[in-house]
Amino acid sequence: MIINCAKRAIKKYGPGIIAITGGIGKTSAQAALMGVLADVRSMNATEKDAKGTMLVPFAALGIEKAGGGLLFWARVLWIAAKTAFIPADYPELLILECARGQSSLFTSFARPN
């Protein structure tokens, strides 16, 4: 459900997408891009220390921290549904870090510009 909501939000709002891949230096490159573009664009980015398959969908939906527990997942589902189905402010740009070995999942719903 969360991945489908992220796909819908990206399709609905059409943000620019910058994908950062590779083995070394992804987080540093992302931080540098965010520093340069922060004054001219609104943006969401993947969390620095987040890992796993939810990294990109969380960034696309504006969910800042990964966590656990029933309240966290209830909040995630609410944000996902709200972002996908209710008009809202959405960032102009997504800077997404693609974890090693997950490029097929990444490109299945977030095509970089």
C-alpha positions in Angstrom: 0.0 0.0 0.0 2.7 2.5 0.9 4.6 1.9 -2.3 1.4 2.3 -4.3 0.7 5.6 -2.6 4.2 6.8 -3.3 3.8 5.9 -7.0 0.5 7.7 -7.1 1.9 10.8 -5.4 4.9 11.0 -7.8 2.5 10.6 -10.8 0.0 13.1 -9.4 2.5 15.9 -8.5 5.2 15.3 -11.1 8.3 16.4 -9.1 11.7 16.4 -10.6 13.7 13.4 -9.5 17.4 13.2 -8.9 18.7 9.7 -8.3 22.0 9.0 -6.6 23.5 5.5 -6.9 26.8 3.9 -6.5 28.9 2.2 -3.8 30.6 5.1 -2.0 29.7 8.7 -1.4 25.9 8.7 -2.1 25.0 10.4 1.2 27.7 13.0 0.8 26.6 13.8 -2.8 23.0 14.0 -1.6 23.9 16.4 1.2 25.9 18.6 -1.3 22.9 18.7 -3.7 20.6 19.6 -0.9 22.9 22.4 0.3 23.1 23.9 -3.2 19.4 23.6 -4.1 17.8 24.4 -0.7 17.4 28.1 -1.5 15.8 27.6 -4.9 13.6 24.5 -4.6 11.4 22.7 -2.1 12.6 19.1 -1.8 12.4 15.8 0.0 15.3 13.5 0.3 16.0 10.0 1.6 17.1 9.7 5.2 20.8 9.6 5.8 20.9 6.4 7.9 17.8 4.7 6.6 18.1 1.3 5.0 15.8 -1.1 3.2 13.1 -1.1 0.7 11.0 1.7 2.3 13.8 4.3 1.9 12.5 5.8 -1.4 8.8 5.5 -0.7 9.2 7.3 2.7 11.1 10.1 1.0 8.4 10.4 -1.8 5.7 10.6 0.9 7.6 13.0 3.1 8.0 10.5 6.0 11.1 11.6 7.9 12.1 8.9 10.3 11.7 5.2 10.1 10.6 3.6 13.3 8.4 0.8 14.5 5.3 0.0 16.5 1.7 0.3 15.9 1.4 4.1 16.2 4.3 4.7 13.8 2.7 2.5 11.1 -0.7 4.0 11.6 0.9 7.4 11.1 2.7 6.2 8.0 -0.5 4.8 6.5 -2.3 8.1 7.2 0.4 10.2 5.6 0.6 7.9 2.6 -3.2 8.0 2.0 -3.3 11.8 2.6 -0.4 12.5 0.2 -1.7 10.3 -2.5 -5.4 11.2 -2.5 -5.8 14.7 -0.9 -4.4 17.8 -2.6 -1.5 19.1 -0.6 1.8 21.0 -0.9 4.3 18.7 -2.5 8.0 19.4 -3.0 9.2 20.4 -6.5 12.2 18.0 -6.3 13.0 14.6 -4.8 16.6 13.7 -4.2 16.6 10.0 -3.8 19.5 7.7 -2.8 19.2 4.3 -4.3 20.6 1.5 -2.2 22.9 -1.0 -3.8 21.0 -3.8 -5.4 17.6 -2.0 -5.3 17.7 -0.2 -8.6 14.9 -2.3 -10.1 12.5 -1.4 -7.3 13.6 2.2 -7.5 13.0 2.6 -11.2 9.7 0.8 -11.0 8.1 3.9 -9.6 10.6 6.8 -9.5 12.1 7.5 -12.9 14.9 10.0 -12.5 15.1 13.1 -14.7 
